[in-house]
Amino acid sequence: MSDSGVTSSGMTFEQIKSIIPQRFPFLMLDRVIEIQPGIRIVGVKNLSGNEWFYQGHFPNRAITPGAMICEGVAQTGIIYFHLARTERSNATYLLSSLKMRFLRPVTPGDQLHFEVTPIKLVQGRAILHAEVTVEGSLVAKGEFSLALKAFEDQ
């Protein structure tokens, strides 16, 4: 982990951007607050009322779309997978979201904590478990899979 300056205590926003390709408006991680190699990673997203998706979801009662919560989960998983794998590729893709359940609405002002733990890591693929909390209360959980994929030259 030392090549990117990442420590077990976490990652800054700039370190996150050096690993994942997403940018505004789809960057759903502000910080990684904990990395336990081989065990878990915890990422954080602070939600403000100025998020672009609240304009239409929903104008009279802002609720964070489940797809954006899944995106934060996937990005946290990509960082975990990036730090855990030995093979190299220039892209990691979300293959599937399995059994994702949303237990209560997430609204502006909430701070999402994305905790990702491995279920199975094999060469080029990962199956991961995620729990998303706000102030210690579980708001979403599920499993998802990631895979490495090299971009083909055109």
Rosetta constraint file for C-alpha pairs under 8 A:
AtomPair CA 1 CA 5 HARMONIC 6.80 0.50
AtomPair CA 1 CA 6 HARMONIC 5.55 0.50
AtomPair CA 1 CA 7 HARMONIC 6.81 0.50
AtomPair CA 1 CA 83 HARMONIC 6.60 0.50
AtomPair CA 2 CA 6 HARMONIC 5.85 0.50
AtomPair CA 2 CA 7 HARMONIC 7.11 0.50
AtomPair CA 4 CA 15 HARMONIC 7.22 0.50
AtomPair CA 5 CA 15 HARMONIC 7.72 0.50
AtomPair CA 6 CA 10 HARMONIC 6.67 0.50
AtomPair CA 6 CA 11 HARMONIC 5.85 0.50
AtomPair CA 6 CA 15 HARMONIC 7.33 0.50
AtomPair CA 7 CA 11 HARMONIC 7.03 0.50
AtomPair CA 7 CA 35 HARMONIC 7.52 0.50
AtomPair CA 8 CA 34 HARMONIC 6.28 0.50
AtomPair CA 8 CA 35 HARMONIC 4.76 0.50
AtomPair CA 8 CA 36 HARMONIC 6.16 0.50
AtomPair CA 8 CA 37 HARMONIC 7.65 0.50
AtomPair CA 9 CA 33 HARMONIC 6.27 0.50
AtomPair CA 9 CA 34 HARMONIC 5.15 0.50
AtomPair CA 9 CA 35 HARMONIC 6.16 0.50
AtomPair CA 10 CA 31 HARMONIC 7.42 0.50
AtomPair CA 10 CA 32 HARMONIC 4.85 0.50
AtomPair CA 10 CA 33 HARMONIC 4.47 0.50
AtomPair CA 10 CA 34 HARMONIC 4.73 0.50
AtomPair CA 10 CA 35 HARMONIC 5.77 0.50
AtomPair CA 11 CA 15 HARMONIC 5.81 0.50
AtomPair CA 11 CA 16 HARMONIC 6.50 0.50
AtomPair CA 11 CA 31 HARMONIC 5.88 0.50
AtomPair CA 11 CA 32 HARMONIC 4.81 0.50
AtomPair CA 11 CA 33 HARMONIC 6.62 0.50
AtomPair CA 11 CA 34 HARMONIC 7.98 0.50
AtomPair CA 12 CA 16 HARMONIC 6.30 0.50
AtomPair CA 12 CA 30 HARMONIC 7.47 0.50
AtomPair CA 12 CA 31 HARMONIC 5.27 0.50
AtomPair CA 12 CA 32 HARMONIC 6.68 0.50
AtomPair CA 13 CA 17 HARMONIC 6.35 0.50
AtomPair CA 13 CA 29 HARMONIC 7.48 0.50
AtomPair CA 13 CA 30 HARMONIC 5.40 0.50
AtomPair CA 13 CA 31 HARMONIC 5.36 0.50
AtomPair CA 14 CA 18 HARMONIC 6.40 0.50
AtomPair CA 15 CA 19 HARMONIC 6.83 0.50
AtomPair CA 16 CA 20 HARMONIC 6.26 0.50
AtomPair CA 16 CA 29 HARMONIC 7.66 0.50
AtomPair CA 16 CA 31 HARMONIC 7.28 0.50
AtomPair CA 16 CA 32 HARMONIC 7.80 0.50
AtomPair CA 16 CA 79 HARMONIC 7.61 0.50
AtomPair CA 17 CA 21 HARMONIC 6.69 0.50
AtomPair CA 17 CA 22 HARMONIC 7.55 0.50
AtomPair CA 17 CA 23 HARMONIC 7.79 0.50
AtomPair CA 19 CA 79 HARMONIC 6.71 0.50
AtomPair CA 19 CA 82 HARMONIC 7.59 0.50
AtomPair CA 20 CA 75 HARMONIC 7.02 0.50
AtomPair CA 20 CA 78 HARMONIC 7.15 0.50
AtomPair CA 20 CA 79 HARMONIC 7.08 0.50
AtomPair CA 22 CA 26 HARMONIC 5.85 0.50
AtomPair CA 22 CA 27 HARMONIC 5.24 0.50
AtomPair CA 23 CA 27 HARMONIC 4.88 0.50
AtomPair CA 25 CA 52 HARMONIC 7.46 0.50
AtomPair CA 26 CA 71 HARMONIC 7.79 0.50
AtomPair CA 27 CA 72 HARMONIC 7.77 0.50
AtomPair CA 28 CA 45 HARMONIC 6.11 0.50
AtomPair CA 28 CA 68 HARMONIC 7.36 0.50
AtomPair CA 28 CA 71 HARMONIC 6.62 0.50
AtomPair CA 28 CA 72 HARMONIC 4.82 0.50
AtomPair CA 28 CA 75 HARMONIC 7.22 0.50
AtomPair CA 29 CA 43 HARMONIC 6.44 0.50
AtomPair CA 29 CA 44 HARMONIC 5.74 0.50
AtomPair CA 29 CA 45 HARMONIC 4.94 0.50
AtomPair CA 29 CA 72 HARMONIC 6.19 0.50
AtomPair CA 29 CA 75 HARMONIC 7.23 0.50
AtomPair CA 29 CA 76 HARMONIC 7.44 0.50
AtomPair CA 30 CA 43 HARMONIC 7.56 0.50
AtomPair CA 30 CA 44 HARMONIC 5.75 0.50
AtomPair CA 30 CA 45 HARMONIC 5.13 0.50
AtomPair CA 30 CA 46 HARMONIC 6.90 0.50
AtomPair CA 31 CA 43 HARMONIC 5.78 0.50
AtomPair CA 31 CA 44 HARMONIC 5.32 0.50
AtomPair CA 31 CA 45 HARMONIC 7.10 0.50
AtomPair CA 32 CA 41 HARMONIC 7.43 0.50
AtomPair CA 32 CA 42 HARMONIC 5.78 0.50
AtomPair CA 32 CA 43 HARMONIC 4.13 0.50
AtomPair CA 32 CA 44 HARMONIC 6.05 0.50
AtomPair CA 33 CA 41 HARMONIC 7.89 0.50
AtomPair CA 33 CA 42 HARMONIC 5.77 0.50
AtomPair CA 33 CA 43 HARMONIC 5.91 0.50
AtomPair CA 33 CA 44 HARMONIC 7.07 0.50
AtomPair CA 34 CA 40 HARMONIC 7.92 0.50
AtomPair CA 34 CA 41 HARMONIC 5.56 0.50
AtomPair CA 34 CA 42 HARMONIC 5.13 0.50
AtomPair CA 34 CA 43 HARMONIC 7.31 0.50
AtomPair CA 35 CA 40 HARMONIC 6.17 0.50
AtomPair CA 35 CA 41 HARMONIC 4.52 0.50
AtomPair CA 35 CA 42 HARMONIC 6.62 0.50
AtomPair CA 36 CA 40 HARMONIC 5.17 0.50
AtomPair CA 36 CA 41 HARMONIC 6.10 0.50
AtomPair CA 37 CA 41 HARMONIC 7.77 0.50
AtomPair CA 37 CA 83 HARMONIC 7.73 0.50
AtomPair CA 37 CA 84 HARMONIC 6.93 0.50
AtomPair CA 38 CA 84 HARMONIC 6.84 0.50
AtomPair CA 38 CA 118 HARMONIC 7.39 0.50
AtomPair CA 39 CA 117 HARMONIC 5.99 0.50
AtomPair CA 39 CA 118 HARMONIC 6.86 0.50
AtomPair CA 40 CA 80 HARMONIC 7.58 0.50
AtomPair CA 40 CA 115 HARMONIC 6.86 0.50
AtomPair CA 40 CA 116 HARMONIC 5.54 0.50
AtomPair CA 40 CA 117 HARMONIC 4.51 0.50
AtomPair CA 40 CA 118 HARMONIC 7.06 0.50
AtomPair CA 41 CA 76 HARMONIC 7.26 0.50
AtomPair CA 41 CA 77 HARMONIC 7.94 0.50
AtomPair CA 41 CA 80 HARMONIC 6.30 0.50
AtomPair CA 41 CA 114 HARMONIC 7.97 0.50
AtomPair CA 41 CA 115 HARMONIC 5.77 0.50
AtomPair CA 41 CA 116 HARMONIC 5.42 0.50
AtomPair CA 41 CA 117 HARMONIC 6.78 0.50
AtomPair CA 42 CA 76 HARMONIC 7.28 0.50
AtomPair CA 42 CA 113 HARMONIC 6.49 0.50
AtomPair CA 42 CA 114 HARMONIC 5.39 0.50
AtomPair CA 42 CA 115 HARMONIC 4.42 0.50
AtomPair CA 42 CA 116 HARMONIC 6.44 0.50
AtomPair CA 43 CA 76 HARMONIC 5.92 0.50
AtomPair CA 43 CA 113 HARMONIC 5.71 0.50
AtomPair CA 43 CA 114 HARMONIC 4.98 0.50
AtomPair CA 43 CA 115 HARMONIC 6.59 0.50
AtomPair CA 44 CA 111 HARMONIC 6.83 0.50
AtomPair CA 44 CA 112 HARMONIC 5.55 0.50
AtomPair CA 44 CA 113 HARMONIC 4.75 0.50
AtomPair CA 44 CA 114 HARMONIC 6.22 0.50
AtomPair CA 45 CA 72 HARMONIC 7.65 0.50
AtomPair CA 45 CA 111 HARMONIC 5.75 0.50
AtomPair CA 45 CA 112 HARMONIC 5.12 0.50
AtomPair CA 45 CA 113 HARMONIC 6.79 0.50
AtomPair CA 46 CA 109 HARMONIC 7.19 0.50
AtomPair CA 46 CA 110 HARMONIC 6.44 0.50
AtomPair CA 46 CA 111 HARMONIC 4.52 0.50
AtomPair CA 46 CA 112 HARMONIC 6.39 0.50
AtomPair CA 47 CA 51 HARMONIC 6.96 0.50
AtomPair CA 47 CA 107 HARMONIC 7.54 0.50
AtomPair CA 47 CA 108 HARMONIC 5.31 0.50
AtomPair CA 47 CA 109 HARMONIC 5.39 0.50
AtomPair CA 47 CA 110 HARMONIC 5.59 0.50
AtomPair CA 47 CA 111 HARMONIC 6.02 0.50
AtomPair CA 47 CA 112 HARMONIC 7.65 0.50
AtomPair CA 48 CA 108 HARMONIC 4.89 0.50
AtomPair CA 48 CA 109 HARMONIC 5.25 0.50
AtomPair CA 48 CA 110 HARMONIC 7.64 0.50
AtomPair CA 49 CA 54 HARMONIC 7.00 0.50
AtomPair CA 49 CA 62 HARMONIC 7.92 0.50
AtomPair CA 49 CA 108 HARMONIC 4.83 0.50
AtomPair CA 49 CA 109 HARMONIC 6.92 0.50
AtomPair CA 50 CA 54 HARMONIC 7.33 0.50
AtomPair CA 51 CA 55 HARMONIC 7.81 0.50
AtomPair CA 53 CA 57 HARMONIC 6.08 0.50
AtomPair CA 53 CA 64 HARMONIC 7.43 0.50
AtomPair CA 53 CA 65 HARMONIC 7.58 0.50
AtomPair CA 54 CA 58 HARMONIC 6.00 0.50
AtomPair CA 54 CA 59 HARMONIC 6.82 0.50
AtomPair CA 54 CA 62 HARMONIC 5.39 0.50
AtomPair CA 54 CA 63 HARMONIC 6.79 0.50
AtomPair CA 54 CA 64 HARMONIC 6.96 0.50
AtomPair CA 55 CA 59 HARMONIC 5.69 0.50
AtomPair CA 55 CA 62 HARMONIC 7.82 0.50
AtomPair CA 57 CA 61 HARMONIC 7.63 0.50
AtomPair CA 57 CA 62 HARMONIC 5.78 0.50
AtomPair CA 57 CA 63 HARMONIC 5.96 0.50
AtomPair CA 57 CA 64 HARMONIC 7.07 0.50
AtomPair CA 57 CA 65 HARMONIC 6.90 0.50
AtomPair CA 58 CA 62 HARMONIC 4.78 0.50
AtomPair CA 58 CA 63 HARMONIC 6.24 0.50
AtomPair CA 62 CA 107 HARMONIC 6.05 0.50
AtomPair CA 62 CA 108 HARMONIC 6.95 0.50
AtomPair CA 63 CA 105 HARMONIC 6.21 0.50
AtomPair CA 63 CA 106 HARMONIC 5.74 0.50
AtomPair CA 63 CA 107 HARMONIC 4.92 0.50
AtomPair CA 63 CA 108 HARMONIC 7.44 0.50
AtomPair CA 64 CA 68 HARMONIC 6.95 0.50
AtomPair CA 64 CA 69 HARMONIC 7.38 0.50
AtomPair CA 64 CA 105 HARMONIC 7.13 0.50
AtomPair CA 64 CA 106 HARMONIC 5.37 0.50
AtomPair CA 64 CA 107 HARMONIC 5.77 0.50
AtomPair CA 64 CA 108 HARMONIC 7.68 0.50
AtomPair CA 65 CA 69 HARMONIC 6.74 0.50
AtomPair CA 66 CA 70 HARMONIC 6.17 0.50
AtomPair CA 66 CA 102 HARMONIC 7.32 0.50
AtomPair CA 67 CA 71 HARMONIC 6.15 0.50
AtomPair CA 68 CA 72 HARMONIC 6.36 0.50
AtomPair CA 69 CA 73 HARMONIC 6.33 0.50
AtomPair CA 70 CA 74 HARMONIC 6.09 0.50
AtomPair CA 71 CA 75 HARMONIC 6.12 0.50
AtomPair CA 72 CA 76 HARMONIC 6.18 0.50
AtomPair CA 72 CA 114 HARMONIC 7.09 0.50
AtomPair CA 73 CA 77 HARMONIC 6.18 0.50
AtomPair CA 73 CA 114 HARMONIC 5.85 0.50
AtomPair CA 73 CA 115 HARMONIC 7.87 0.50
AtomPair CA 73 CA 116 HARMONIC 7.40 0.50
AtomPair CA 73 CA 130 HARMONIC 6.68 0.50
AtomPair CA 73 CA 132 HARMONIC 7.80 0.50
AtomPair CA 74 CA 78 HARMONIC 6.06 0.50
AtomPair CA 74 CA 94 HARMONIC 6.58 0.50
AtomPair CA 74 CA 144 HARMONIC 7.78 0.50
AtomPair CA 75 CA 79 HARMONIC 6.42 0.50
AtomPair CA 76 CA 80 HARMONIC 6.39 0.50
AtomPair CA 76 CA 114 HARMONIC 6.84 0.50
AtomPair CA 76 CA 115 HARMONIC 7.86 0.50
AtomPair CA 76 CA 116 HARMONIC 6.91 0.50
AtomPair CA 77 CA 81 HARMONIC 5.99 0.50
AtomPair CA 77 CA 116 HARMONIC 6.18 0.50
AtomPair CA 77 CA 128 HARMONIC 7.19 0.50
AtomPair CA 77 CA 146 HARMONIC 7.87 0.50
AtomPair CA 78 CA 82 HARMONIC 5.90 0.50
AtomPair CA 78 CA 92 HARMONIC 6.65 0.50
AtomPair CA 78 CA 146 HARMONIC 7.39 0.50
AtomPair CA 79 CA 83 HARMONIC 6.20 0.50
AtomPair CA 80 CA 84 HARMONIC 6.12 0.50
AtomPair CA 80 CA 116 HARMONIC 7.73 0.50
AtomPair CA 81 CA 85 HARMONIC 5.91 0.50
AtomPair CA 81 CA 126 HARMONIC 7.09 0.50
AtomPair CA 85 CA 123 HARMONIC 7.64 0.50
AtomPair CA 85 CA 124 HARMONIC 7.81 0.50
AtomPair CA 87 CA 123 HARMONIC 7.47 0.50
AtomPair CA 87 CA 124 HARMONIC 7.26 0.50
AtomPair CA 89 CA 148 HARMONIC 6.14 0.50
AtomPair CA 89 CA 149 HARMONIC 6.30 0.50
AtomPair CA 89 CA 150 HARMONIC 5.44 0.50
AtomPair CA 90 CA 148 HARMONIC 7.85 0.50
AtomPair CA 90 CA 149 HARMONIC 7.03 0.50
AtomPair CA 90 CA 150 HARMONIC 5.55 0.50
AtomPair CA 90 CA 151 HARMONIC 6.81 0.50
AtomPair CA 91 CA 148 HARMONIC 5.92 0.50
AtomPair CA 91 CA 149 HARMONIC 5.40 0.50
AtomPair CA 91 CA 150 HARMONIC 5.98 0.50
AtomPair CA 91 CA 151 HARMONIC 7.11 0.50
AtomPair CA 92 CA 146 HARMONIC 6.65 0.50
AtomPair CA 92 CA 147 HARMONIC 5.60 0.50
AtomPair CA 92 CA 148 HARMONIC 4.50 0.50
AtomPair CA 92 CA 149 HARMONIC 5.95 0.50
AtomPair CA 93 CA 146 HARMONIC 5.51 0.50
AtomPair CA 93 CA 147 HARMONIC 5.40 0.50
AtomPair CA 93 CA 148 HARMONIC 6.36 0.50
AtomPair CA 93 CA 149 HARMONIC 7.05 0.50
AtomPair CA 94 CA 144 HARMONIC 7.54 0.50
AtomPair CA 94 CA 145 HARMONIC 6.10 0.50
AtomPair CA 94 CA 146 HARMONIC 4.60 0.50
AtomPair CA 94 CA 147 HARMONIC 6.68 0.50
AtomPair CA 95 CA 144 HARMONIC 7.45 0.50
AtomPair CA 95 CA 145 HARMONIC 5.39 0.50
AtomPair CA 95 CA 146 HARMONIC 5.25 0.50
AtomPair CA 95 CA 147 HARMONIC 6.56 0.50
AtomPair CA 96 CA 144 HARMONIC 5.43 0.50
AtomPair CA 96 CA 145 HARMONIC 5.36 0.50
AtomPair CA 96 CA 146 HARMONIC 7.33 0.50
AtomPair CA 97 CA 142 HARMONIC 7.46 0.50
AtomPair CA 97 CA 143 HARMONIC 6.09 0.50
AtomPair CA 97 CA 144 HARMONIC 4.27 0.50
AtomPair CA 97 CA 145 HARMONIC 6.67 0.50
AtomPair CA 98 CA 142 HARMONIC 6.19 0.50
AtomPair CA 98 CA 143 HARMONIC 4.95 0.50
AtomPair CA 98 CA 144 HARMONIC 5.34 0.50
AtomPair CA 99 CA 141 HARMONIC 7.91 0.50
AtomPair CA 99 CA 142 HARMONIC 5.12 0.50
AtomPair CA 99 CA 143 HARMONIC 6.12 0.50
AtomPair CA 100 CA 140 HARMONIC 7.08 0.50
AtomPair CA 100 CA 141 HARMONIC 5.63 0.50
AtomPair CA 100 CA 142 HARMONIC 4.06 0.50
AtomPair CA 100 CA 143 HARMONIC 6.45 0.50
AtomPair CA 101 CA 140 HARMONIC 5.42 0.50
AtomPair CA 101 CA 141 HARMONIC 5.47 0.50
AtomPair CA 101 CA 142 HARMONIC 6.16 0.50
AtomPair CA 102 CA 139 HARMONIC 5.91 0.50
AtomPair CA 102 CA 140 HARMONIC 4.34 0.50
AtomPair CA 102 CA 141 HARMONIC 6.84 0.50
AtomPair CA 103 CA 138 HARMONIC 7.14 0.50
AtomPair CA 103 CA 139 HARMONIC 4.84 0.50
AtomPair CA 103 CA 140 HARMONIC 5.50 0.50
AtomPair CA 104 CA 139 HARMONIC 5.23 0.50
AtomPair CA 104 CA 140 HARMONIC 7.53 0.50
AtomPair CA 105 CA 139 HARMONIC 7.18 0.50
AtomPair CA 106 CA 110 HARMONIC 6.66 0.50
AtomPair CA 106 CA 134 HARMONIC 7.98 0.50
AtomPair CA 106 CA 139 HARMONIC 7.38 0.50
AtomPair CA 110 CA 134 HARMONIC 6.40 0.50
AtomPair CA 111 CA 134 HARMONIC 5.78 0.50
AtomPair CA 111 CA 135 HARMONIC 7.34 0.50
AtomPair CA 112 CA 132 HARMONIC 6.51 0.50
AtomPair CA 112 CA 133 HARMONIC 5.82 0.50
AtomPair CA 112 CA 134 HARMONIC 5.23 0.50
AtomPair CA 113 CA 132 HARMONIC 5.47 0.50
AtomPair CA 113 CA 133 HARMONIC 5.17 0.50
AtomPair CA 113 CA 134 HARMONIC 6.38 0.50
AtomPair CA 114 CA 130 HARMONIC 6.77 0.50
AtomPair CA 114 CA 131 HARMONIC 6.07 0.50
AtomPair CA 114 CA 132 HARMONIC 4.72 0.50
AtomPair CA 114 CA 133 HARMONIC 6.85 0.50
AtomPair CA 115 CA 130 HARMONIC 5.53 0.50
AtomPair CA 115 CA 131 HARMONIC 5.26 0.50
AtomPair CA 115 CA 132 HARMONIC 6.26 0.50
AtomPair CA 116 CA 128 HARMONIC 6.53 0.50
AtomPair CA 116 CA 129 HARMONIC 5.62 0.50
AtomPair CA 116 CA 130 HARMONIC 4.50 0.50
AtomPair CA 116 CA 131 HARMONIC 6.68 0.50
AtomPair CA 117 CA 128 HARMONIC 5.70 0.50
AtomPair CA 117 CA 129 HARMONIC 5.27 0.50
AtomPair CA 117 CA 130 HARMONIC 6.51 0.50
AtomPair CA 118 CA 126 HARMONIC 7.39 0.50
AtomPair CA 118 CA 127 HARMONIC 6.37 0.50
AtomPair CA 118 CA 128 HARMONIC 4.49 0.50
AtomPair CA 118 CA 129 HARMONIC 6.16 0.50
AtomPair CA 119 CA 126 HARMONIC 7.68 0.50
AtomPair CA 119 CA 127 HARMONIC 5.44 0.50
AtomPair CA 119 CA 128 HARMONIC 5.09 0.50
AtomPair CA 119 CA 129 HARMONIC 6.40 0.50
AtomPair CA 120 CA 126 HARMONIC 5.72 0.50
AtomPair CA 120 CA 127 HARMONIC 5.08 0.50
AtomPair CA 120 CA 128 HARMONIC 6.84 0.50
AtomPair CA 121 CA 125 HARMONIC 6.13 0.50
AtomPair CA 121 CA 126 HARMONIC 4.49 0.50
AtomPair CA 121 CA 127 HARMONIC 6.43 0.50
AtomPair CA 122 CA 126 HARMONIC 6.17 0.50
AtomPair CA 124 CA 147 HARMONIC 5.55 0.50
AtomPair CA 124 CA 148 HARMONIC 5.11 0.50
AtomPair CA 125 CA 145 HARMONIC 7.22 0.50
AtomPair CA 125 CA 146 HARMONIC 5.63 0.50
AtomPair CA 125 CA 147 HARMONIC 4.38 0.50
AtomPair CA 125 CA 148 HARMONIC 6.50 0.50
AtomPair CA 126 CA 145 HARMONIC 5.46 0.50
AtomPair CA 126 CA 146 HARMONIC 5.21 0.50
AtomPair CA 126 CA 147 HARMONIC 6.51 0.50
AtomPair CA 127 CA 143 HARMONIC 7.05 0.50
AtomPair CA 127 CA 144 HARMONIC 5.77 0.50
AtomPair CA 127 CA 145 HARMONIC 4.33 0.50
AtomPair CA 127 CA 146 HARMONIC 6.59 0.50
AtomPair CA 128 CA 143 HARMONIC 5.59 0.50
AtomPair CA 128 CA 144 HARMONIC 5.47 0.50
AtomPair CA 128 CA 145 HARMONIC 6.10 0.50
AtomPair CA 129 CA 141 HARMONIC 7.64 0.50
AtomPair CA 129 CA 142 HARMONIC 5.88 0.50
AtomPair CA 129 CA 143 HARMONIC 4.41 0.50
AtomPair CA 129 CA 144 HARMONIC 6.56 0.50
AtomPair CA 130 CA 141 HARMONIC 5.45 0.50
AtomPair CA 130 CA 142 HARMONIC 5.46 0.50
AtomPair CA 130 CA 143 HARMONIC 6.02 0.50
AtomPair CA 130 CA 144 HARMONIC 7.84 0.50
AtomPair CA 131 CA 138 HARMONIC 6.95 0.50
AtomPair CA 131 CA 139 HARMONIC 7.85 0.50
AtomPair CA 131 CA 140 HARMONIC 5.98 0.50
AtomPair CA 131 CA 141 HARMONIC 4.39 0.50
AtomPair CA 131 CA 142 HARMONIC 6.78 0.50
AtomPair CA 132 CA 138 HARMONIC 5.90 0.50
AtomPair CA 132 CA 139 HARMONIC 5.68 0.50
AtomPair CA 132 CA 140 HARMONIC 5.03 0.50
AtomPair CA 132 CA 141 HARMONIC 6.03 0.50
AtomPair CA 133 CA 137 HARMONIC 5.12 0.50
AtomPair CA 133 CA 138 HARMONIC 4.38 0.50
AtomPair CA 133 CA 139 HARMONIC 5.30 0.50
AtomPair CA 133 CA 140 HARMONIC 7.04 0.50
AtomPair CA 134 CA 138 HARMONIC 6.63 0.50
AtomPair CA 134 CA 139 HARMONIC 6.73 0.50
